[in-house]
């Protein structure tokens, strides 16, 4: 992560901002700086994903999980994402990043990120992730229990279910062998 100043700001702000329940939304406010830009003079698509890392970190720090994450040495990891870019972010433009846990199943935690400006939605992403520990992947049920949440998962939205089906189809697709240089494709 090459967002050291923003990371530091999120860490410090988390000490003073209200705590979050497991299914509450985290909202962070940013501005597009020159080092966020690509050759088209708008925010680089990879920067959106890096900022979404900060949104998930804010959810952990302001929620009830951070003590368990530190004590158990859990590490958050992503296993997949679907990103939809709607409108560009220009230099010095202000925007907000809203991050929330939308559901979980027996294998994954599903999170949504929304990047919005005064003009509306700029980017929306669905992430699938988990926590890993020395022994492997921590079951989502253990993560949810560690967060002090005792209820069932919110219903998995249809659009998340569609992504799960598409992802399952990818798993069934055999990997193509690499094409040797000089071979016809």
N, CA and C atoms as a LAMMPS dump frame, in Angstrom:
ITEM: TIMESTEP
0
ITEM: NUMBER OF ATOMS
555
ITEM: BOX BOUNDS ff ff ff
-5.0000000000000000e+02 5.0000000000000000e+02
-5.0000000000000000e+02 5.0000000000000000e+02
-5.0000000000000000e+02 5.0000000000000000e+02
ITEM: ATOMS id mol type element x y z
1 1 1 N 0.856 -1.171 0
2 1 2 C 0 0 0
3 1 3 C 0.896 1.226 0
4 2 1 N 0.717 2.097 -0.976
5 2 2 C 1.551 3.286 -1.042
6 2 3 C 0.794 4.547 -0.643
7 3 1 N -0.105 4.405 0.278
8 3 2 C -0.933 5.521 0.736
9 3 3 C -0.623 5.858 2.193
10 4 1 N 0.636 6.03 2.511
11 4 2 C 1.063 6.147 3.903
12 4 3 C 0.377 7.263 4.673
13 5 1 N 0.257 8.449 4.084
14 5 2 C -0.377 9.564 4.811
15 5 3 C -1.858 9.313 5.012
16 6 1 N -2.512 8.777 4.016
17 6 2 C -3.933 8.455 4.17
18 6 3 C -4.12 7.326 5.186
19 7 1 N -3.232 6.345 5.163
20 7 2 C -3.286 5.264 6.14
21 7 3 C -3.149 5.815 7.555
22 8 1 N -2.188 6.673 7.753
23 8 2 C -1.98 7.285 9.061
24 8 3 C -3.208 8.09 9.487
25 9 1 N -3.798 8.828 8.559
26 9 2 C -4.995 9.611 8.869
27 9 3 C -6.16 8.711 9.28
28 10 1 N -6.337 7.589 8.577
29 10 2 C -7.424 6.655 8.921
30 10 3 C -7.171 6.045 10.299
31 11 1 N -5.923 5.668 10.574
32 11 2 C -5.586 5.094 11.888
33 11 3 C -5.882 6.078 13.018
34 12 1 N -5.433 7.309 12.875
35 12 2 C -5.642 8.311 13.923
36 12 3 C -7.123 8.652 14.065
37 13 1 N -7.797 8.874 12.94
38 13 2 C -9.225 9.226 12.994
39 13 3 C -10.053 8.121 13.626
40 14 1 N -9.649 6.861 13.45
41 14 2 C -10.426 5.75 14.013
42 14 3 C -10.48 5.807 15.536
43 15 1 N -9.51 6.472 16.141
44 15 2 C -9.508 6.603 17.604
45 15 3 C -10.595 7.544 18.1
46 16 1 N -11.029 8.462 17.242
47 16 2 C -11.96 9.502 17.662
48 16 3 C -13.342 9.403 17.031
49 17 1 N -13.484 8.572 16.028
50 17 2 C -14.767 8.449 15.354
51 17 3 C -15.64 7.422 16.064
52 18 1 N -16.955 7.482 15.859
53 18 2 C -17.857 6.536 16.529
54 18 3 C -17.56 5.089 16.137
55 19 1 N -17.805 4.195 17.074
56 19 2 C -17.647 2.758 16.826
57 19 3 C -18.693 2.303 15.821
58 20 1 N -18.395 1.215 15.132
59 20 2 C -19.307 0.657 14.136
60 20 3 C -19.772 -0.736 14.554
61 21 1 N -21.042 -0.989 14.366
62 21 2 C -21.55 -2.357 14.509
63 21 3 C -21.162 -3.115 13.248
64 22 1 N -21.262 -4.424 13.3
65 22 2 C -20.794 -5.274 12.215
66 22 3 C -21.36 -4.886 10.85
67 23 1 N -22.627 -4.54 10.794
68 23 2 C -23.247 -4.237 9.504
69 23 3 C -23.404 -2.735 9.245
70 24 1 N -22.775 -1.891 10.068
71 24 2 C -22.792 -0.444 9.823
72 24 3 C -21.864 -0.088 8.672
73 25 1 N -22.096 1.066 8.086
74 25 2 C -21.258 1.549 6.993
75 25 3 C -20.163 2.468 7.51
76 26 1 N -18.989 2.328 6.938
77 26 2 C -17.872 3.237 7.173
78 26 3 C -17.882 4.25 6.037
79 27 1 N -17.747 5.533 6.374
80 27 2 C -17.671 6.566 5.353
81 27 3 C -16.386 7.35 5.572
82 28 1 N -15.527 7.344 4.55
83 28 2 C -14.285 8.104 4.575
84 28 3 C -14.349 9.144 3.474
85 29 1 N -13.786 10.322 3.746
86 29 2 C -13.788 11.396 2.751
87 29 3 C -12.356 11.663 2.297
88 30 1 N -12.208 11.804 0.99
89 30 2 C -10.898 12.01 0.389
90 30 3 C -10.965 13.101 -0.667
91 31 1 N -9.797 13.427 -1.188
92 31 2 C -9.651 14.328 -2.324
93 31 3 C -8.672 13.665 -3.284
94 32 1 N -8.87 13.861 -4.581
95 32 2 C -7.974 13.307 -5.591
96 32 3 C -6.724 14.186 -5.656
97 33 1 N -5.586 13.595 -5.387
98 33 2 C -4.316 14.317 -5.427
99 33 3 C -3.558 13.946 -6.699
100 34 1 N -2.594 14.765 -7.094
101 34 2 C -1.856 14.483 -8.344
102 34 3 C -1.243 13.076 -8.409
103 35 1 N -0.786 12.529 -7.297
104 35 2 C -0.197 11.19 -7.342
105 35 3 C -1.246 10.079 -7.496
106 36 1 N -2.529 10.432 -7.484
107 36 2 C -3.608 9.468 -7.712
108 36 3 C -3.955 9.332 -9.2
109 37 1 N -3.394 10.187 -10.039
110 37 2 C -3.821 10.3 -11.434
111 37 3 C -3.09 9.338 -12.362
112 38 1 N -3.764 9.002 -13.451
113 38 2 C -3.122 8.226 -14.506
114 38 3 C -2.853 9.147 -15.702
115 39 1 N -2.476 8.58 -16.841
116 39 2 C -2.121 9.415 -17.983
117 39 3 C -3.323 10.14 -18.585
118 40 1 N -4.526 9.735 -18.233
119 40 2 C -5.737 10.408 -18.703
120 40 3 C -6.173 11.544 -17.781
121 41 1 N -5.361 11.839 -16.795
122 41 2 C -5.604 12.918 -15.823
123 41 3 C -6.923 12.694 -15.068
124 42 1 N -7.178 11.478 -14.695
125 42 2 C -8.237 11.169 -13.732
126 42 3 C -7.713 10.059 -12.828
127 43 1 N -8.443 9.783 -11.754
128 43 2 C -7.922 8.839 -10.771
129 43 3 C -7.7 7.467 -11.411
130 44 1 N -6.53 6.913 -11.139
131 44 2 C -6.117 5.613 -11.651
132 44 3 C -7.03 4.532 -11.085
133 45 1 N -7.406 3.564 -11.92
134 45 2 C -8.32 2.513 -11.454
135 45 3 C -7.736 1.709 -10.3
136 46 1 N -6.44 1.522 -10.253
137 46 2 C -5.832 0.787 -9.141
138 46 3 C -5.923 1.574 -7.837
139 47 1 N -5.945 2.899 -7.925
140 47 2 C -6.043 3.718 -6.717
141 47 3 C -7.388 3.527 -6.03
142 48 1 N -8.451 3.342 -6.803
143 48 2 C -9.753 3.06 -6.192
144 48 3 C -9.632 1.838 -5.28
145 49 1 N -9.01 0.783 -5.795
146 49 2 C -8.89 -0.46 -5.026
147 49 3 C -8.027 -0.263 -3.793
148 50 1 N -6.962 0.53 -3.907
149 50 2 C -6.109 0.798 -2.747
150 50 3 C -6.875 1.575 -1.684
151 51 1 N -7.694 2.525 -2.089
152 51 2 C -8.495 3.277 -1.125
153 51 3 C -9.557 2.389 -0.478
154 52 1 N -10.057 1.426 -1.228
155 52 2 C -11.027 0.488 -0.658
156 52 3 C -10.381 -0.356 0.444
157 53 1 N -9.067 -0.613 0.321
158 53 2 C -8.334 -1.267 1.418
159 53 3 C -8.476 -0.448 2.7
160 54 1 N -8.377 0.874 2.568
161 54 2 C -8.505 1.749 3.74
162 54 3 C -9.924 1.713 4.297
163 55 1 N -10.917 1.586 3.432
164 55 2 C -12.301 1.473 3.902
165 55 3 C -12.505 0.213 4.73
166 56 1 N -11.927 -0.906 4.272
167 56 2 C -12.043 -2.15 5.046
168 56 3 C -11.264 -2.051 6.354
169 57 1 N -10.113 -1.405 6.324
170 57 2 C -9.343 -1.206 7.556
171 57 3 C -10.139 -0.375 8.555
172 58 1 N -10.791 0.68 8.088
173 58 2 C -11.608 1.511 8.969
174 58 3 C -12.733 0.69 9.594
175 59 1 N -13.353 -0.198 8.819
176 59 2 C -14.411 -1.06 9.367
177 59 3 C -13.864 -1.941 10.488
178 60 1 N -12.664 -2.476 10.312
179 60 2 C -12.059 -3.337 11.335
180 60 3 C -11.706 -2.524 12.578
181 61 1 N -11.061 -1.374 12.376
182 61 2 C -10.594 -0.566 13.503
183 61 3 C -11.744 0.021 14.317
184 62 1 N -12.787 0.471 13.656
185 62 2 C -13.901 1.096 14.364
186 62 3 C -14.951 0.089 14.809
187 63 1 N -14.815 -1.132 14.352
188 63 2 C -15.719 -2.193 14.776
189 63 3 C -15.17 -2.89 16.005
190 64 1 N -15.649 -4.079 16.242
191 64 2 C -15.232 -4.824 17.434
192 64 3 C -14.188 -5.879 17.125
193 65 1 N -13.78 -5.984 15.866
194 65 2 C -12.866 -7.051 15.471
195 65 3 C -11.398 -6.788 15.736
196 66 1 N -10.994 -5.534 15.861
197 66 2 C -9.565 -5.232 15.853
198 66 3 C -8.795 -5.935 16.96
199 67 1 N -9.378 -6.075 18.137
200 67 2 C -8.661 -6.77 19.222
201 67 3 C -8.412 -8.238 18.869
202 68 1 N -9.447 -8.895 18.355
203 68 2 C -9.305 -10.301 17.969
204 68 3 C -8.316 -10.448 16.818
205 69 1 N -8.39 -9.554 15.84
206 69 2 C -7.475 -9.602 14.699
207 69 3 C -6.028 -9.524 15.183
208 70 1 N -5.759 -8.611 16.109
209 70 2 C -4.395 -8.479 16.642
210 70 3 C -4.003 -9.683 17.502
211 71 1 N -4.881 -10.07 18.403
212 71 2 C -4.574 -11.159 19.325
213 71 3 C -4.371 -12.492 18.594
214 72 1 N -5.235 -12.776 17.64
215 72 2 C -5.169 -14.041 16.908
216 72 3 C -4.242 -13.98 15.69
217 73 1 N -3.745 -12.791 15.413
218 73 2 C -2.878 -12.558 14.235
219 73 3 C -3.577 -12.93 12.933
220 74 1 N -4.866 -12.585 12.88
221 74 2 C -5.619 -12.788 11.649
222 74 3 C -5.181 -11.75 10.627
223 75 1 N -5.18 -12.13 9.385
224 75 2 C -4.865 -11.208 8.302
225 75 3 C -6.029 -11.179 7.324
226 76 1 N -6.538 -9.98 7.017
227 76 2 C -7.613 -9.901 6.026
228 76 3 C -7.046 -10.093 4.618
229 77 1 N -7.739 -10.882 3.815
230 77 2 C -7.325 -11.112 2.428
231 77 3 C -8.55 -11.03 1.523
232 78 1 N -8.31 -10.617 0.302
233 78 2 C -9.373 -10.605 -0.704
234 78 3 C -9.236 -11.829 -1.589
235 79 1 N -10.365 -12.364 -2.005
236 79 2 C -10.353 -13.522 -2.889
237 79 3 C -11.002 -13.205 -4.228
238 80 1 N -11.597 -12.039 -4.352
239 80 2 C -12.206 -11.675 -5.623
240 80 3 C -12.88 -10.331 -5.532
241 81 1 N -13.058 -9.729 -6.686
242 81 2 C -13.746 -8.439 -6.732
243 81 3 C -14.373 -8.234 -8.101
244 82 1 N -15.436 -7.473 -8.089
245 82 2 C -16.081 -7.004 -9.304
246 82 3 C -16.193 -5.501 -9.133
247 83 1 N -15.655 -4.764 -10.09
248 83 2 C -15.617 -3.307 -9.978
249 83 3 C -16.314 -2.694 -11.186
250 84 1 N -17.129 -1.711 -10.921
251 84 2 C -17.84 -1.002 -11.982
252 84 3 C -17.503 0.48 -11.873
253 85 1 N -16.864 1.009 -12.901
254 85 2 C -16.496 2.423 -12.942
255 85 3 C -17.581 3.173 -13.708
256 86 1 N -18.112 4.227 -13.094
257 86 2 C -19.228 4.959 -13.698
258 86 3 C -18.816 6.32 -14.255
259 87 1 N -18.094 7.105 -13.482
260 87 2 C -17.641 8.416 -13.954
261 87 3 C -16.288 8.708 -13.323
262 88 1 N -15.437 9.429 -14.034
263 88 2 C -14.073 9.661 -13.547
264 88 3 C -14.017 10.645 -12.39
265 89 1 N -12.953 10.522 -11.615
266 89 2 C -12.648 11.493 -10.571
267 89 3 C -11.496 12.349 -11.081
268 90 1 N -11.694 13.648 -11.078
269 90 2 C -10.733 14.605 -11.624
270 90 3 C -9.795 15.127 -10.54
271 91 1 N -8.682 15.754 -10.932
272 91 2 C -7.735 16.3 -9.948
273 91 3 C -8.425 17.222 -8.938
274 92 1 N -8.091 17.014 -7.682
275 92 2 C -8.549 17.804 -6.537
276 92 3 C -10.034 17.659 -6.217
277 93 1 N -10.723 16.766 -6.905
278 93 2 C -12.145 16.545 -6.648
279 93 3 C -12.324 15.831 -5.311
280 94 1 N -13.311 16.256 -4.557
281 94 2 C -13.658 15.594 -3.294
282 94 3 C -14.576 14.412 -3.583
283 95 1 N -14.426 13.369 -2.757
284 95 2 C -15.295 12.205 -2.904
285 95 3 C -15.379 11.478 -1.568
286 96 1 N -16.394 10.643 -1.446
287 96 2 C -16.53 9.818 -0.245
288 96 3 C -16.483 8.346 -0.652
289 97 1 N -15.987 7.552 0.261
290 97 2 C -15.919 6.104 0.096
291 97 3 C -16.758 5.489 1.206
292 98 1 N -17.812 4.796 0.819
293 98 2 C -18.665 4.096 1.779
294 98 3 C -18.377 2.606 1.659
295 99 1 N -18.071 1.977 2.784
296 99 2 C -17.738 0.553 2.823
297 99 3 C -18.66 -0.136 3.821
298 100 1 N -19.136 -1.305 3.452
299 100 2 C -20.009 -2.049 4.373
300 100 3 C -19.952 -3.536 4.09
301 101 1 N -20.133 -4.299 5.141
302 101 2 C -20.274 -5.744 5.031
303 101 3 C -21.731 -5.997 4.683
304 102 1 N -21.973 -6.666 3.557
305 102 2 C -23.372 -6.848 3.153
306 102 3 C -23.918 -8.227 3.475
307 103 1 N -23.049 -9.225 3.566
308 103 2 C -23.515 -10.582 3.872
309 103 3 C -22.306 -11.494 4.04
310 104 1 N -22.578 -12.719 4.449
311 104 2 C -21.545 -13.749 4.522
312 104 3 C -22.196 -15.1 4.317
313 105 1 N -21.377 -16.037 3.927
314 105 2 C -21.851 -17.415 3.78
315 105 3 C -20.869 -18.316 4.515
316 106 1 N -20.886 -19.606 4.228
317 106 2 C -20.019 -20.539 4.95
318 106 3 C -18.549 -20.368 4.584
319 107 1 N -18.267 -19.614 3.527
320 107 2 C -16.887 -19.491 3.056
321 107 3 C -16.342 -18.062 3.019
322 108 1 N -17.195 -17.073 2.702
323 108 2 C -16.725 -15.716 2.422
324 108 3 C -17.516 -14.642 3.149
325 109 1 N -16.856 -13.51 3.295
326 109 2 C -17.492 -12.265 3.718
327 109 3 C -17.636 -11.416 2.459
328 110 1 N -18.795 -10.801 2.253
329 110 2 C -19.039 -9.98 1.068
330 110 3 C -19.173 -8.521 1.485
331 111 1 N -18.381 -7.669 0.843
332 111 2 C -18.367 -6.246 1.179
333 111 3 C -18.646 -5.416 -0.059
334 112 1 N -19.308 -4.299 0.147
335 112 2 C -19.562 -3.363 -0.94
336 112 3 C -18.817 -2.07 -0.643
337 113 1 N -18.267 -1.47 -1.701
338 113 2 C -17.634 -0.153 -1.614
339 113 3 C -18.293 0.738 -2.656
340 114 1 N -18.6 1.96 -2.259
341 114 2 C -19.179 2.946 -3.176
342 114 3 C -18.353 4.222 -3.095
343 115 1 N -17.895 4.701 -4.24
344 115 2 C -17.176 5.974 -4.326
345 115 3 C -18.155 6.959 -4.947
346 116 1 N -18.445 8.038 -4.208
347 116 2 C -19.45 8.993 -4.669
348 116 3 C -18.955 10.428 -4.551
349 117 1 N -19.445 11.253 -5.462
350 117 2 C -19.168 12.691 -5.45
351 117 3 C -20.501 13.417 -5.4
352 118 1 N -20.453 14.731 -5.438
353 118 2 C -21.691 15.512 -5.479
354 118 3 C -22.496 15.187 -6.734
355 119 1 N -21.815 14.739 -7.796
356 119 2 C -22.498 14.404 -9.047
357 119 3 C -23.124 13.012 -9.016
358 120 1 N -22.76 12.179 -8.064
359 120 2 C -23.326 10.837 -7.977
360 120 3 C -22.26 9.759 -7.892
361 121 1 N -22.659 8.544 -8.217
362 121 2 C -21.8 7.369 -8.104
363 121 3 C -20.675 7.403 -9.135
364 122 1 N -19.436 7.23 -8.669
365 122 2 C -18.271 7.153 -9.56
366 122 3 C -17.798 5.719 -9.732
367 123 1 N -17.888 4.943 -8.674
368 123 2 C -17.377 3.579 -8.725
369 123 3 C -18.105 2.746 -7.671
370 124 1 N -18.389 1.515 -8.015
371 124 2 C -18.997 0.58 -7.076
372 124 3 C -18.245 -0.736 -7.196
373 125 1 N -17.962 -1.349 -6.058
374 125 2 C -17.227 -2.612 -6.07
375 125 3 C -17.837 -3.586 -5.08
376 126 1 N -17.805 -4.847 -5.462
377 126 2 C -18.183 -5.937 -4.575
378 126 3 C -16.918 -6.743 -4.339
379 127 1 N -16.59 -6.948 -3.08
380 127 2 C -15.393 -7.701 -2.72
381 127 3 C -15.808 -8.954 -1.952
382 128 1 N -15.041 -9.998 -2.156
383 128 2 C -15.229 -11.233 -1.405
384 128 3 C -13.915 -11.478 -0.682
385 129 1 N -13.985 -11.67 0.625
386 129 2 C -12.75 -11.857 1.364
387 129 3 C -12.925 -12.749 2.569
388 130 1 N -11.83 -12.885 3.29
389 130 2 C -11.809 -13.719 4.488
390 130 3 C -10.662 -13.241 5.368
391 131 1 N -10.544 -13.871 6.505
392 131 2 C -9.38 -13.68 7.367
393 131 3 C -8.618 -14.991 7.362
394 132 1 N -7.304 -14.896 7.337
395 132 2 C -6.485 -16.095 7.427
396 132 3 C -5.652 -16.029 8.697
397 133 1 N -5.368 -17.197 9.228
398 133 2 C -4.543 -17.334 10.429
399 133 3 C -3.506 -18.412 10.15
400 134 1 N -2.716 -18.709 11.142
401 134 2 C -1.666 -19.713 10.967
402 134 3 C -2.227 -21.044 10.472
403 135 1 N -3.4 -21.421 10.927
404 135 2 C -3.989 -22.699 10.551
405 135 3 C -4.775 -22.675 9.252
406 136 1 N -4.874 -21.521 8.595
407 136 2 C -5.618 -21.427 7.345
408 136 3 C -6.703 -20.371 7.419
409 137 1 N -7.721 -20.545 6.605
410 137 2 C -8.812 -19.581 6.533
411 137 3 C -9.681 -19.691 7.788
412 138 1 N -9.985 -18.546 8.385
413 138 2 C -10.864 -18.496 9.552
414 138 3 C -12.303 -18.542 9.033
415 139 1 N -13.109 -19.484 9.496
416 139 2 C -14.493 -19.558 9.017
417 139 3 C -15.238 -18.249 9.296
418 140 1 N -16.034 -17.772 8.334
419 140 2 C -16.799 -16.539 8.569
420 140 3 C -17.628 -16.588 9.848
421 141 1 N -18.139 -17.754 10.215
422 141 2 C -18.928 -17.856 11.451
423 141 3 C -18.083 -17.485 12.67
424 142 1 N -16.797 -17.836 12.663
425 142 2 C -15.906 -17.463 13.773
426 142 3 C -15.621 -15.966 13.773
427 143 1 N -15.486 -15.389 12.586
428 143 2 C -15.26 -13.937 12.481
429 143 3 C -16.473 -13.188 13.004
430 144 1 N -17.652 -13.625 12.586
431 144 2 C -18.892 -12.969 13.002
432 144 3 C -19.073 -13.093 14.517
433 145 1 N -18.794 -14.254 15.065
434 145 2 C -18.891 -14.447 16.519
435 145 3 C -17.887 -13.565 17.25
436 146 1 N -16.664 -13.455 16.722
437 146 2 C -15.645 -12.613 17.344
438 146 3 C -16.046 -11.141 17.322
439 147 1 N -16.867 -10.768 16.356
440 147 2 C -17.355 -9.389 16.272
441 147 3 C -18.523 -9.153 17.217
442 148 1 N -18.954 -10.215 17.916
443 148 2 C -20.049 -10.069 18.868
444 148 3 C -21.423 -10.049 18.226
445 149 1 N -21.522 -10.515 17.001
446 149 2 C -22.793 -10.532 16.275
447 149 3 C -23.378 -11.923 16.393
448 150 1 N -24.635 -12.009 16.818
449 150 2 C -25.225 -13.335 17.022
450 150 3 C -26.313 -13.672 16.025
451 151 1 N -26.699 -12.73 15.204
452 151 2 C -27.772 -12.992 14.257
453 151 3 C -27.293 -13.668 12.997
454 152 1 N -28.243 -14.038 12.155
455 152 2 C -27.875 -14.644 10.865
456 152 3 C -27.346 -13.578 9.908
457 153 1 N -26.765 -14.035 8.825
458 153 2 C -26.312 -13.121 7.783
459 153 3 C -27.503 -12.397 7.187
460 154 1 N -27.334 -11.124 6.866
461 154 2 C -28.385 -10.5 6.059
462 154 3 C -28.548 -11.305 4.771
463 155 1 N -29.705 -11.237 4.187
464 155 2 C -29.954 -11.977 2.944
465 155 3 C -28.936 -11.556 1.89
466 156 1 N -28.41 -12.533 1.19
467 156 2 C -27.447 -12.239 0.12
468 156 3 C -28.228 -11.683 -1.056
469 157 1 N -27.933 -10.424 -1.446
470 157 2 C -28.668 -9.825 -2.562
471 157 3 C -28.522 -10.653 -3.845
472 158 1 N -29.518 -10.563 -4.712
473 158 2 C -29.517 -11.336 -5.963
474 158 3 C -28.273 -11.05 -6.79
475 159 1 N -27.827 -9.793 -6.828
476 159 2 C -26.655 -9.458 -7.643
477 159 3 C -25.389 -10.095 -7.087
478 160 1 N -25.325 -10.322 -5.768
479 160 2 C -24.19 -11.041 -5.193
480 160 3 C -24.293 -12.517 -5.567
481 161 1 N -25.512 -13.059 -5.518
482 161 2 C -25.716 -14.444 -5.908
483 161 3 C -25.308 -14.689 -7.357
484 162 1 N -25.615 -13.732 -8.234
485 162 2 C -25.218 -13.864 -9.651
486 162 3 C -23.705 -13.912 -9.784
487 163 1 N -23.014 -13.08 -9.012
488 163 2 C -21.558 -13.075 -9.053
489 163 3 C -21.012 -14.415 -8.558
490 164 1 N -21.609 -14.952 -7.498
491 164 2 C -21.171 -16.245 -6.972
492 164 3 C -21.313 -17.327 -8.03
493 165 1 N -22.414 -17.307 -8.776
494 165 2 C -22.616 -18.292 -9.839
495 165 3 C -21.572 -18.131 -10.941
496 166 1 N -21.309 -16.889 -11.342
497 166 2 C -20.312 -16.636 -12.379
498 166 3 C -18.932 -17.085 -11.905
499 167 1 N -18.629 -16.815 -10.65
500 167 2 C -17.342 -17.21 -10.099
501 167 3 C -17.21 -18.732 -10.076
502 168 1 N -18.298 -19.414 -9.755
503 168 2 C -18.278 -20.87 -9.776
504 168 3 C -18.013 -21.408 -11.181
505 169 1 N -18.554 -20.716 -12.189
506 169 2 C -18.296 -21.125 -13.575
507 169 3 C -16.824 -20.94 -13.923
508 170 1 N -16.2 -19.881 -13.428
509 170 2 C -14.77 -19.673 -13.659
510 170 3 C -13.956 -20.827 -13.081
511 171 1 N -14.352 -21.308 -11.919
512 171 2 C -13.623 -22.403 -11.287
513 171 3 C -13.692 -23.676 -12.123
514 172 1 N -14.726 -23.83 -12.919
515 172 2 C -14.892 -25.014 -13.765
516 172 3 C -14.13 -24.901 -15.08
517 173 1 N -13.663 -23.692 -15.409
518 173 2 C -12.967 -23.466 -16.674
519 173 3 C -11.515 -23.885 -16.547
520 174 1 N -11.051 -24.809 -17.391
521 174 2 C -9.641 -25.217 -17.297
522 174 3 C -8.725 -24.068 -17.73
523 175 1 N -7.579 -24.018 -17.105
524 175 2 C -6.604 -22.988 -17.452
525 175 3 C -6.032 -23.282 -18.827
526 176 1 N -5.887 -22.243 -19.625
527 176 2 C -5.286 -22.368 -20.95
528 176 3 C -3.772 -22.419 -20.795
529 177 1 N -3.112 -23.308 -21.534
530 177 2 C -1.641 -23.309 -21.455
531 177 3 C -1.113 -22.022 -22.082
532 178 1 N 0.011 -21.515 -21.581
533 178 2 C 0.549 -20.278 -22.159
534 178 3 C 0.96 -20.492 -23.604
535 179 1 N 0.769 -19.462 -24.421
536 179 2 C 1.156 -19.509 -25.825
537 179 3 C 2.628 -19.158 -25.906
538 180 1 N 3.397 -20.021 -26.564
539 180 2 C 4.821 -19.761 -26.737
540 180 3 C 5.024 -18.617 -27.705
541 181 1 N 6.034 -17.829 -27.433
542 181 2 C 6.339 -16.702 -28.31
543 181 3 C 6.643 -17.226 -29.708
544 182 1 N 6.06 -16.61 -30.702
545 182 2 C 6.281 -17.024 -32.07
546 182 3 C 5.207 -17.968 -32.59
547 183 1 N 4.391 -18.535 -31.686
548 183 2 C 3.3 -19.4 -32.112
549 183 3 C 2.123 -18.567 -32.555
550 184 1 N 1.352 -19.074 -33.467
551 184 2 C 0.129 -18.411 -33.867
552 184 3 C -0.926 -18.659 -32.797
553 185 1 N -1.689 -17.643 -32.508
554 185 2 C -2.729 -17.78 -31.483
555 185 3 C -3.997 -18.297 -32.068
